[in-house]
Amino acid sequence: MTSAPPFAVPILTAPTAAGKSALALALAVPRPAEVVAADAFTVYRGLDIGTAKPGAADRAAVPHHLLDVADVTESYDVARYVREAEAAVADIQARGRVPLVVGGTGFYLSALRRGLPLTPPADRAVQAEVEGELAERGLEALLAEIARVSPQEAGRMQGNPRRVVRALEVYRRTGRFPGEFGYSPPRFAYQVFAFTRPWPELEARIAGRVEEMLAGGWPEEAAWLAEQVPPDTGPRPTVWQALGYPEALAAARAELTPEEAAARITLATRRYARRQLTWIRTQLGAEVGGPEETAAALARHLDVEVL
């Protein structure tokens, strides 16, 4: 008699502002489920408004893991995320509950499913050279350099400056990009549930949320962050790569009007949402449905484990 395959840990993902957190709560509250966040910036304490971090009421209704686990002065990378997320999943299962991974940071989700890349450790001297080129030549020039050798690797960058610097640093040392080194075995099996909304609706949700966050104290939060981690000293710190924080800081300093900040953040967020959808389809290999059908499919999956 063959044993049943292991339960696949569900991943719920969608582009920013599509409503991942609300859908996750609706499914988790009536079930013994706990959320494991997959977001590169909600890990930081103090980044609450600009990251749309779940609030106290939501976290009281459903336990959330991997929120507020690092100070903004710390560097938090994908290797640490995978270690801590896997530990959270194991702990949740050991207590007889169901883990539900929820988030939109594509390379965190890919690392959970594939395992950690077996890329050599960073060489800070080479990284510093590439960071200098980034400042001088710009992100698009470095992305084009990667694309000339490997369009697939360029697509994996998601426009992230830190990942571009890392990719070129490794390539110049080894002649291979990080994605060519293979991966360690993942600890768990996962099944991806992905959704989006019609583009005009998603655009409206993005614009509305940006305005709400700016009115709700995002500029003040960005000013607080600048006091902890100055954004303009050397290579841009990790926390300042969070979407919208430079513009929110400019609004706090009256370098941009609230309307100008909102317009810039909304445009950048729309572009990011498109990159997320591309990542979900190409890197996670998931079909993207609507919210209702995705909720129904995920509910069936959770009920199999709960029962």
Residue frames as qw, qx, qy, qz and C-alpha x, y, z in Angstrom:
[[0.000, 0.889, 0.458, 0.000, 0.00, 0.00, 0.00],
 [0.432, 0.352, -0.021, 0.830, 1.47, 3.35, -1.01],
 [0.214, -0.550, -0.458, 0.665, 1.35, 6.28, 1.38],
 [0.238, 0.901, 0.359, 0.049, -0.48, 9.47, 0.49],
 [0.495, 0.464, -0.062, 0.732, 1.66, 12.30, -0.83],
 [0.307, -0.330, -0.439, 0.777, 2.58, 14.97, 1.72],
 [0.098, 0.876, 0.444, -0.161, 0.22, 17.89, 2.15],
 [0.461, 0.396, 0.145, 0.781, 1.30, 20.74, -0.09],
 [0.200, -0.538, -0.343, 0.744, 1.63, 23.95, 1.90],
 [0.337, 0.784, 0.472, 0.224, -0.59, 26.52, 0.16],
 [0.304, -0.219, 0.061, 0.925, 0.83, 29.78, -1.13],
 [0.225, 0.834, 0.502, -0.035, -1.61, 32.62, -1.79],
 [0.356, -0.311, 0.197, 0.859, -0.15, 35.31, -4.02],
 [0.313, 0.819, 0.461, 0.136, -1.38, 38.21, -6.14],
 [0.380, 0.464, -0.011, 0.800, -0.11, 41.58, -7.32],
 [0.175, -0.152, -0.462, 0.856, 0.04, 44.40, -4.81],
 [0.323, 0.132, 0.165, -0.922, -3.31, 45.91, -3.74],
 [0.447, -0.078, -0.736, -0.503, -5.31, 42.99, -5.17],
 [0.680, -0.418, 0.094, -0.595, -6.50, 41.99, -1.68],
 [0.602, 0.181, -0.765, 0.138, -4.29, 39.06, -0.64],
 [0.047, 0.140, -0.718, 0.681, -4.47, 39.80, 3.08],
 [0.577, -0.001, 0.205, -0.791, -8.24, 40.19, 3.16],
 [0.818, 0.132, -0.436, -0.350, -8.78, 36.96, 1.25],
 [0.468, 0.205, -0.792, 0.334, -6.33, 35.11, 3.50],
 [0.204, -0.109, 0.591, -0.773, -8.13, 36.32, 6.62],
 [0.719, 0.044, -0.046, -0.692, -11.52, 35.32, 5.25],
 [0.812, 0.147, -0.550, -0.127, -10.24, 31.80, 4.67],
 [0.404, 0.241, -0.735, 0.488, -8.10, 31.46, 7.81],
 [0.352, -0.311, 0.382, -0.796, -10.55, 32.74, 10.46],
 [0.855, -0.127, 0.056, -0.500, -12.99, 29.78, 10.25],
 [0.928, 0.167, -0.319, 0.099, -10.16, 27.24, 10.05],
 [0.703, -0.642, 0.137, 0.274, -7.18, 26.33, 12.24],
 [0.705, 0.503, 0.086, 0.493, -4.88, 28.19, 9.85],
 [0.389, -0.773, 0.039, 0.500, -1.99, 30.58, 10.50],
 [0.533, 0.843, -0.003, 0.071, -0.43, 33.02, 8.03],
 [0.679, -0.327, 0.234, 0.614, 3.25, 32.98, 7.12],
 [0.271, 0.905, 0.013, -0.329, 3.99, 36.30, 5.44],
 [0.735, 0.105, 0.369, 0.559, 6.13, 36.43, 2.29],
 [0.200, 0.952, 0.134, 0.189, 6.97, 40.10, 1.96],
 [0.684, 0.255, -0.231, 0.643, 10.46, 41.57, 1.82],
 [0.100, 0.438, -0.202, 0.870, 9.56, 44.66, 3.85],
 [0.655, -0.574, -0.131, -0.473, 6.86, 43.70, 6.36],
 [0.817, -0.126, -0.428, 0.365, 9.67, 41.84, 8.14],
 [0.344, 0.262, -0.283, 0.856, 10.89, 45.25, 9.39],
 [0.263, -0.650, -0.580, 0.413, 9.64, 46.76, 12.62],
 [0.083, -0.586, -0.083, 0.802, 8.31, 50.27, 12.10],
 [0.140, 0.137, -0.579, -0.791, 7.47, 49.93, 8.40],
 [0.281, 0.343, 0.824, -0.352, 3.73, 49.62, 8.89],
 [0.426, 0.668, 0.233, -0.563, 1.85, 52.14, 6.75],
 [0.313, 0.652, -0.479, -0.498, 3.93, 52.04, 3.58],
 [0.058, 0.205, -0.963, -0.164, 4.01, 48.24, 3.50],
 [0.691, -0.175, -0.249, -0.655, 0.26, 47.85, 4.19],
 [0.192, 0.169, -0.917, 0.307, 1.23, 45.53, 7.05],
 [0.504, -0.499, -0.666, -0.232, -1.70, 43.66, 8.66],
 [0.212, -0.614, 0.242, -0.721, -2.94, 45.59, 11.68],
 [0.164, -0.250, 0.798, -0.523, -3.42, 44.53, 15.29],
 [0.729, 0.097, 0.308, -0.603, -7.02, 43.39, 14.79],
 [0.813, 0.386, -0.366, -0.237, -6.12, 41.12, 11.87],
 [0.384, 0.416, -0.776, 0.278, -3.17, 39.67, 13.74],
 [0.388, -0.170, 0.668, -0.612, -5.37, 39.04, 16.77],
 [0.826, 0.202, 0.079, -0.521, -7.92, 37.22, 14.60],
 [0.958, 0.261, -0.084, 0.089, -5.34, 35.01, 12.87],
 [0.622, -0.603, 0.294, 0.403, -1.75, 34.37, 14.02],
 [0.585, 0.797, -0.136, 0.064, 0.78, 35.89, 11.60],
 [0.792, -0.372, 0.220, 0.430, 4.43, 34.87, 11.32],
 [0.595, 0.124, 0.284, 0.742, 7.43, 36.68, 9.80],
 [0.021, 0.878, 0.194, 0.437, 6.13, 40.18, 10.56],
 [0.278, -0.882, 0.231, -0.304, 8.29, 42.56, 12.60],
 [0.953, -0.220, 0.002, 0.210, 11.24, 40.18, 12.89],
 [0.671, 0.125, 0.021, 0.731, 14.05, 42.62, 11.99],
 [0.150, -0.770, -0.124, 0.608, 15.13, 46.16, 12.81],
 [0.538, 0.837, 0.093, -0.035, 15.38, 48.58, 9.91],
 [0.072, -0.841, 0.523, 0.120, 19.11, 48.82, 10.56],
 [0.640, -0.199, 0.735, 0.104, 19.52, 45.10, 9.80],
 [0.360, 0.345, -0.647, -0.577, 20.04, 43.46, 6.43],
 [0.694, 0.083, 0.626, -0.347, 17.38, 40.82, 5.82],
 [0.233, 0.403, -0.698, -0.544, 17.98, 38.48, 2.90],
 [0.792, 0.058, -0.352, -0.496, 16.25, 35.59, 1.18],
 [0.539, 0.136, -0.803, 0.214, 18.35, 32.96, 2.97],
 [0.067, -0.025, 0.660, -0.748, 17.22, 34.23, 6.35],
 [0.616, 0.046, -0.007, -0.786, 13.65, 34.42, 5.12],
 [0.744, 0.090, -0.606, -0.268, 13.63, 30.79, 3.97],
 [0.342, 0.079, -0.818, 0.455, 15.13, 29.57, 7.26],
 [0.199, 0.051, 0.522, -0.828, 12.60, 31.47, 9.33],
 [0.662, 0.099, -0.185, -0.720, 9.63, 30.68, 7.10],
 [0.663, 0.077, -0.738, -0.099, 10.43, 26.96, 7.10],
 [0.175, 0.011, -0.775, 0.607, 10.77, 27.03, 10.89],
 [0.422, 0.071, 0.253, -0.868, 7.37, 28.74, 11.13],
 [0.717, 0.100, -0.459, -0.515, 5.74, 26.19, 8.81],
 [0.524, 0.059, -0.829, 0.189, 7.20, 23.30, 10.83],
 [0.031, 0.013, 0.636, -0.771, 6.03, 24.86, 14.11],
 [0.568, 0.073, 0.001, -0.820, 2.50, 25.45, 12.82],
 [0.737, 0.085, -0.592, -0.315, 2.20, 21.88, 11.58],
 [0.361, 0.089, -0.829, 0.417, 3.64, 20.48, 14.80],
 [0.218, 0.087, 0.532, -0.814, 0.79, 22.18, 16.68],
 [0.279, 0.395, 0.875, -0.005, -1.79, 20.55, 14.42],
 [0.278, 0.773, 0.211, -0.530, -2.62, 23.73, 12.53],
 [0.699, 0.495, 0.401, 0.324, -2.36, 24.64, 8.85],
 [0.294, -0.488, 0.169, 0.804, 0.23, 27.07, 7.46],
 [0.481, 0.770, 0.401, 0.123, -0.86, 29.47, 4.74],
 [0.468, -0.230, 0.185, 0.833, 1.95, 31.39, 3.04],
 [0.239, 0.874, 0.424, 0.001, 0.69, 34.80, 1.89],
 [0.271, -0.710, 0.172, 0.626, 2.66, 37.44, 0.01],
 [0.632, 0.762, 0.131, -0.054, 3.84, 38.96, -3.21],
 [0.112, -0.793, 0.553, 0.229, 7.65, 38.97, -2.99],
 [0.876, 0.367, -0.218, -0.223, 8.39, 36.66, -5.89],
 [0.497, 0.497, -0.678, 0.215, 11.96, 35.67, -5.09],
 [0.368, -0.314, 0.697, -0.529, 10.98, 34.72, -1.51],
 [0.852, 0.135, 0.257, -0.435, 8.24, 32.45, -2.85],
 [0.760, 0.504, -0.407, -0.063, 10.54, 30.97, -5.49],
 [0.149, 0.518, -0.765, 0.354, 13.17, 30.23, -2.86],
 [0.622, -0.165, 0.572, -0.508, 10.63, 28.43, -0.68],
 [0.896, 0.296, 0.114, -0.311, 9.51, 26.23, -3.58],
 [0.747, 0.556, -0.351, 0.094, 12.89, 25.57, -5.22],
 [0.816, -0.362, -0.111, 0.437, 15.22, 25.75, -2.25],
 [0.184, -0.897, 0.147, 0.375, 18.00, 28.25, -1.67],
 [0.676, 0.702, -0.212, 0.067, 20.38, 29.00, -4.56],
 [0.869, -0.298, 0.084, 0.385, 23.83, 27.43, -4.26],
 [0.393, 0.851, -0.058, 0.345, 25.49, 30.69, -5.28],
 [0.648, 0.042, -0.383, 0.657, 28.97, 31.50, -3.90],
 [0.318, -0.727, -0.362, 0.490, 29.25, 34.02, -1.05],
 [0.261, 0.952, 0.129, 0.094, 29.35, 37.69, -1.96],
 [0.643, 0.010, -0.025, 0.766, 32.60, 39.48, -2.74],
 [0.094, -0.865, -0.324, 0.372, 32.18, 42.96, -1.28],
 [0.256, -0.481, 0.347, 0.763, 34.98, 44.48, -3.35],
 [0.124, 0.183, 0.752, 0.621, 33.38, 43.42, -6.63],
 [0.044, -0.734, -0.677, 0.027, 29.94, 44.42, -5.35],
 [0.181, -0.744, -0.106, 0.635, 31.27, 47.89, -4.55],
 [0.178, -0.202, 0.553, 0.789, 32.52, 48.23, -8.12],
 [0.004, 0.439, 0.799, 0.411, 29.13, 47.25, -9.52],
 [0.149, -0.781, -0.516, 0.319, 27.36, 49.57, -7.08],
 [0.185, -0.543, 0.165, 0.802, 29.54, 52.40, -8.40],
 [0.060, 0.067, 0.711, 0.698, 28.49, 51.55, -11.94],
 [0.064, -0.636, -0.768, -0.029, 24.85, 51.47, -10.84],
 [0.144, -0.769, -0.253, 0.568, 25.17, 55.00, -9.49],
 [0.130, -0.463, 0.396, 0.782, 26.99, 56.20, -12.62],
 [0.065, 0.028, -0.774, -0.629, 25.26, 54.34, -15.44],
 [0.604, -0.025, 0.089, -0.791, 21.82, 53.60, -13.96],
 [0.645, -0.034, 0.716, -0.265, 19.75, 50.48, -13.44],
 [0.790, 0.529, 0.138, -0.278, 18.54, 50.10, -17.03],
 [0.391, 0.723, -0.565, -0.073, 22.11, 49.99, -18.38],
 [0.218, -0.382, 0.877, -0.192, 23.07, 47.21, -15.99],
 [0.726, 0.223, 0.550, -0.347, 19.89, 45.28, -16.76],
 [0.687, 0.663, -0.168, -0.246, 20.67, 45.58, -20.47],
 [0.117, 0.623, -0.773, 0.025, 24.15, 44.18, -19.81],
 [0.477, -0.093, 0.834, -0.261, 22.60, 41.13, -18.15],
 [0.733, 0.462, 0.319, -0.385, 19.97, 40.76, -20.89],
 [0.460, 0.688, -0.494, -0.268, 22.63, 40.66, -23.63],
 [0.065, 0.355, -0.929, 0.078, 23.99, 37.49, -22.05],
 [0.103, -0.254, -0.957, 0.100, 20.82, 36.00, -20.55],
 [0.338, -0.356, -0.246, -0.836, 17.35, 37.48, -21.12],
 [0.685, -0.432, -0.576, -0.108, 15.97, 34.92, -18.67],
 [0.539, -0.253, -0.442, 0.671, 18.30, 36.12, -15.91],
 [0.014, 0.158, 0.010, 0.987, 17.38, 39.73, -16.63],
 [0.520, -0.427, -0.448, -0.588, 13.72, 38.80, -16.20],
 [0.680, -0.375, -0.584, 0.236, 14.45, 37.26, -12.82],
 [0.329, 0.089, -0.305, 0.889, 15.79, 40.59, -11.54],
 [0.138, -0.764, -0.629, 0.026, 12.29, 42.15, -11.28],
 [0.148, 0.817, 0.042, 0.556, 13.98, 45.54, -11.62],
 [0.672, -0.732, -0.067, 0.087, 15.50, 45.13, -8.15],
 [0.256, 0.861, -0.405, 0.174, 18.83, 47.05, -7.91],
 [0.510, -0.570, 0.627, -0.150, 20.19, 44.82, -5.17],
 [0.875, 0.115, 0.470, 0.005, 19.57, 41.69, -7.24],
 [0.634, 0.762, -0.063, 0.113, 21.12, 43.29, -10.33],
 [0.051, -0.822, 0.543, -0.163, 24.27, 44.15, -8.39],
 [0.688, -0.321, 0.642, -0.109, 24.46, 40.62, -7.01],
 [0.873, 0.396, 0.284, 0.000, 23.94, 39.03, -10.44],
 [0.511, 0.808, -0.234, 0.175, 26.71, 41.06, -12.09],
 [0.308, -0.725, 0.593, -0.169, 29.05, 40.56, -9.15],
 [0.801, -0.116, 0.586, -0.040, 28.69, 36.77, -9.44],
 [0.795, 0.582, 0.165, 0.050, 28.86, 36.78, -13.24],
 [0.290, 0.875, -0.360, 0.143, 32.06, 38.82, -13.37],
 [0.397, -0.598, 0.681, -0.144, 33.73, 36.50, -10.88],
 [0.609, -0.073, 0.788, -0.061, 32.53, 33.15, -12.21],
 [0.148, 0.158, -0.696, -0.685, 31.14, 33.61, -15.73],
 [0.240, -0.403, -0.867, -0.169, 27.79, 32.32, -14.47],
 [0.333, -0.471, -0.013, -0.817, 24.70, 34.07, -13.15],
 [0.345, -0.239, 0.702, -0.576, 23.18, 33.18, -9.75],
 [0.818, 0.141, 0.153, -0.537, 20.32, 31.27, -11.38],
 [0.734, 0.430, -0.511, -0.121, 22.80, 28.84, -12.98],
 [0.042, 0.467, -0.803, 0.367, 24.16, 27.40, -9.72],
 [0.541, -0.241, -0.796, -0.123, 21.16, 25.25, -8.83],
 [0.473, -0.560, 0.118, -0.670, 19.31, 25.00, -5.55],
 [0.067, -0.168, 0.899, -0.398, 19.29, 23.13, -2.27],
 [0.246, -0.370, -0.861, -0.247, 16.29, 20.80, -1.78],
 [0.374, -0.460, 0.022, -0.805, 13.19, 22.58, -0.40],
 [0.121, -0.123, 0.847, -0.503, 11.99, 21.38, 2.98],
 [0.463, 0.374, 0.649, -0.474, 8.29, 21.32, 2.08],
 [0.217, 0.347, 0.722, 0.558, 6.08, 20.86, -0.97],
 [0.140, 0.420, 0.235, -0.866, 3.97, 23.87, -1.94],
 [0.281, 0.540, 0.715, 0.345, 0.96, 24.60, -4.13],
 [0.087, -0.143, 0.014, 0.986, 0.48, 28.11, -5.51],
 [0.140, 0.732, 0.667, 0.001, -2.93, 29.79, -5.61],
 [0.240, -0.178, 0.126, 0.946, -2.73, 33.07, -7.54],
 [0.205, 0.764, 0.612, 0.027, -5.30, 35.68, -8.46],
 [0.185, -0.069, 0.076, 0.977, -5.64, 39.16, -9.82],
 [0.292, 0.677, 0.503, -0.452, -8.38, 41.60, -10.72],
 [0.532, 0.710, 0.331, 0.321, -9.25, 43.27, -14.03],
 [0.550, 0.111, -0.074, 0.824, -6.53, 45.81, -14.74],
 [0.094, -0.608, -0.117, -0.780, -8.72, 48.95, -14.48],
 [0.697, -0.653, -0.216, -0.204, -10.00, 47.74, -11.10],
 [0.811, -0.246, -0.164, 0.505, -6.48, 46.95, -9.88],
 [0.352, 0.375, 0.005, 0.858, -5.23, 50.36, -11.02],
 [0.350, -0.690, -0.149, -0.615, -8.04, 52.06, -9.10],
 [0.819, -0.532, -0.204, 0.065, -7.27, 50.01, -5.98],
 [0.698, 0.026, -0.118, 0.706, -3.58, 50.92, -6.24],
 [0.111, 0.512, 0.047, 0.851, -4.31, 54.64, -6.61],
 [0.554, -0.678, -0.198, -0.440, -6.81, 54.61, -3.77],
 [0.847, -0.409, -0.210, 0.266, -4.50, 52.77, -1.43],
 [0.553, 0.195, -0.099, 0.804, -1.56, 55.08, -2.15],
 [0.134, -0.607, -0.071, -0.780, -3.66, 58.15, -1.39],
 [0.737, -0.600, -0.217, -0.223, -4.99, 56.54, 1.78],
 [0.831, -0.219, -0.197, 0.472, -1.51, 55.63, 3.01],
 [0.357, 0.350, -0.062, 0.864, -0.09, 59.07, 2.29],
 [0.361, -0.625, -0.092, -0.686, -2.99, 60.67, 4.17],
 [0.841, -0.478, -0.224, -0.123, -2.59, 58.14, 6.97],
 [0.514, -0.802, 0.293, 0.075, 0.96, 59.04, 7.96],
 [0.913, 0.223, 0.100, 0.326, 3.28, 57.48, 5.40],
 [0.363, 0.773, -0.200, 0.481, 5.40, 60.65, 5.02],
 [0.440, -0.746, 0.366, -0.340, 5.93, 60.76, 8.78],
 [0.947, -0.181, 0.259, 0.051, 6.86, 57.07, 8.77],
 [0.766, 0.498, -0.015, 0.407, 9.38, 57.71, 5.98],
 [0.029, 0.840, -0.288, 0.459, 10.84, 60.63, 7.95],
 [0.739, -0.550, 0.352, -0.167, 11.22, 58.35, 10.98],
 [0.954, 0.135, 0.153, 0.220, 12.97, 55.78, 8.76],
 [0.495, 0.731, -0.153, 0.444, 15.38, 58.43, 7.49],
 [0.336, -0.794, 0.375, -0.341, 16.35, 59.17, 11.09],
 [0.873, -0.300, 0.383, -0.027, 17.14, 55.48, 11.68],
 [0.713, 0.048, 0.517, 0.471, 18.77, 54.75, 8.31],
 [0.123, 0.693, -0.157, -0.693, 19.86, 57.77, 6.24],
 [0.801, 0.455, 0.386, -0.051, 18.84, 57.10, 2.63],
 [0.516, 0.848, -0.081, 0.095, 21.55, 59.13, 0.94],
 [0.294, -0.757, 0.581, 0.050, 24.83, 57.78, 2.33],
 [0.181, -0.327, 0.897, 0.237, 26.59, 55.42, -0.08],
 [0.232, -0.127, -0.863, -0.430, 24.71, 52.52, -1.74],
 [0.547, -0.343, -0.082, -0.759, 20.99, 52.70, -1.02],
 [0.254, -0.196, 0.856, -0.406, 20.22, 50.68, 2.13],
 [0.046, -0.206, -0.958, -0.194, 17.91, 47.68, 1.81],
 [0.084, 0.578, 0.685, -0.436, 14.96, 49.30, 3.57],
 [0.172, 0.603, -0.053, -0.777, 15.01, 52.23, 1.13],
 [0.080, 0.078, -0.817, -0.566, 14.32, 49.84, -1.73],
 [0.179, 0.470, 0.816, -0.287, 10.78, 49.49, -0.36],
 [0.170, 0.510, 0.571, 0.621, 8.34, 50.84, -2.91],
 [0.145, -0.829, -0.379, -0.386, 7.28, 54.45, -2.33],
 [0.592, -0.646, -0.240, 0.418, 9.39, 55.33, 0.69],
 [0.429, -0.060, 0.134, 0.891, 11.73, 57.77, -1.15],
 [0.066, -0.499, -0.422, -0.754, 8.71, 59.64, -2.53],
 [0.513, -0.732, -0.445, -0.055, 6.96, 59.62, 0.86],
 [0.577, -0.434, -0.129, 0.680, 10.12, 61.10, 2.39],
 [0.237, 0.196, 0.283, 0.908, 10.21, 63.77, -0.33],
 [0.294, -0.680, -0.469, -0.480, 6.62, 64.64, 0.61],
 [0.611, -0.653, -0.335, 0.298, 7.61, 64.86, 4.28],
 [0.489, -0.324, 0.067, 0.807, 10.42, 67.26, 3.34],
 [0.308, 0.812, 0.227, -0.441, 8.11, 69.30, 1.08],
 [0.177, -0.392, 0.647, 0.630, 10.27, 68.39, -1.92],
 [0.131, -0.236, -0.805, -0.529, 7.14, 66.92, -3.52],
 [0.524, -0.165, 0.119, -0.827, 3.53, 67.86, -3.01],
 [0.573, -0.009, 0.759, -0.310, 1.26, 65.05, -1.75],
 [0.758, 0.540, 0.149, -0.335, -0.29, 64.92, -5.21],
 [0.436, 0.696, -0.562, -0.101, 3.10, 64.60, -6.92],
 [0.214, -0.374, 0.879, -0.202, 4.19, 61.90, -4.48],
 [0.702, 0.200, 0.572, -0.375, 0.95, 60.00, -5.01],
 [0.708, 0.632, -0.128, -0.287, 1.31, 60.15, -8.79],
 [0.268, 0.631, -0.728, 0.005, 4.89, 58.86, -8.74],
 [0.355, -0.216, 0.862, -0.291, 4.17, 56.08, -6.24],
 [0.755, 0.340, 0.376, -0.416, 1.05, 55.00, -8.12],
 [0.632, 0.649, -0.364, -0.216, 2.96, 54.78, -11.40],
 [0.103, 0.510, -0.844, 0.133, 5.79, 52.78, -9.80],
 [0.519, -0.049, 0.750, -0.407, 3.30, 50.49, -8.09],
 [0.798, 0.453, 0.089, -0.387, 1.44, 49.79, -11.33],
 [0.505, 0.619, -0.598, -0.066, 4.72, 48.82, -12.96],
 [0.155, -0.360, 0.868, -0.305, 5.58, 46.62, -10.00],
 [0.720, 0.141, 0.493, -0.468, 2.18, 44.89, -10.18],
 [0.772, 0.536, -0.226, -0.257, 2.83, 44.01, -13.82],
 [0.281, 0.544, -0.779, 0.134, 6.24, 42.56, -12.90],
 [0.450, -0.186, 0.755, -0.440, 4.62, 40.54, -10.12],
 [0.832, 0.310, 0.216, -0.407, 2.11, 39.03, -12.54],
 [0.629, 0.594, -0.495, -0.081, 4.90, 38.11, -14.93],
 [0.014, -0.456, 0.835, -0.307, 6.84, 36.48, -12.09],
 [0.664, -0.020, 0.567, -0.486, 3.81, 34.52, -10.89],
 [0.857, 0.422, 0.032, -0.294, 3.24, 33.10, -14.35],
 [0.648, 0.611, -0.449, 0.071, 6.82, 32.51, -15.47],
 [0.152, 0.501, -0.746, 0.411, 8.79, 31.83, -12.29],
 [0.465, -0.118, 0.696, -0.534, 6.11, 30.26, -10.08],
 [0.132, -0.008, -0.901, -0.412, 4.40, 28.56, -13.03],
 [0.181, 0.380, 0.759, -0.496, 0.97, 29.40, -11.65],
 [0.017, 0.548, 0.622, 0.559, -2.30, 30.06, -13.41],
 [0.007, -0.094, -0.327, 0.940, -3.80, 33.37, -12.34],
 [0.091, -0.552, -0.796, -0.230, -7.54, 33.33, -11.70],
 [0.232, -0.658, -0.109, -0.708, -10.05, 35.73, -10.25],
 [0.151, -0.385, 0.636, -0.651, -10.42, 36.23, -6.50],
 [0.783, -0.120, 0.210, -0.573, -13.62, 34.21, -6.14],
 [0.932, 0.203, -0.285, -0.094, -12.46, 31.11, -8.01],
 [0.430, 0.449, -0.639, 0.453, -9.07, 31.24, -6.29],
 [0.385, -0.363, 0.516, -0.673, -10.72, 31.54, -2.88],
 [0.908, -0.018, 0.043, -0.416, -12.91, 28.53, -3.64],
 [0.822, 0.330, -0.446, 0.129, -9.97, 26.41, -4.81],
 [0.193, 0.450, -0.641, 0.591, -7.86, 27.37, -1.80],
 [0.616, -0.299, 0.346, -0.642, -10.75, 26.69, 0.59],
 [0.963, 0.072, -0.163, -0.203, -11.08, 23.16, -0.82],
 [0.630, 0.408, -0.549, 0.369, -7.35, 22.62, -0.40],
 [0.114, -0.437, 0.567, -0.689, -7.38, 23.83, 3.20],
 [0.784, -0.203, 0.164, -0.563, -10.41, 21.73, 4.08],
 [0.877, 0.186, -0.442, 0.008, -8.66, 18.56, 2.94],
 [0.409, 0.308, -0.632, 0.582, -5.95, 19.18, 5.53],
 [0.361, -0.335, 0.374, -0.786, -8.32, 20.45, 8.23],
 [0.885, -0.106, -0.056, -0.450, -10.55, 17.41, 7.91]]
